Amino acid sequence: MEKIYQVKVFGIDGEMKVIDLQPVKLCSTSAEFNRLTVKDLKEKIVTFYCPGNKNLQMIFASQRLEGDDTQLCLYGIQHLSVIQFVVKVYGGGSFFF
């Protein structure tokens, strides 16, 4: 039986959404989950919050997830990790989304 890999995402309103990574065939095994990149996850999550917005950044454990080709496992992200989204505000500051 395949495991359904998920991450939890908090948006601006404080609402938590659980994002399944398997239905779009991003991953269905631990090896596939470990190969996921920041870009893979960002594309999946953006579809839930605000499609087309390119000013979104992800934060996990006080670290900005940067470098689209960086694997999530290098940040320590695993099944049911919690990701926070922020919107880049030009001119300074951040707006939590």
Secondary structure, 3 states (H helix, E strand, C coil): CCCCCEEEEECCCCCEEEEECCCCCCCCCHHHHHHCEHHHHHHHHHHHHCCCCCCEEEEECCEECCCCCCEHHHHCCCCCCEEEEEEECCCCCEEEC
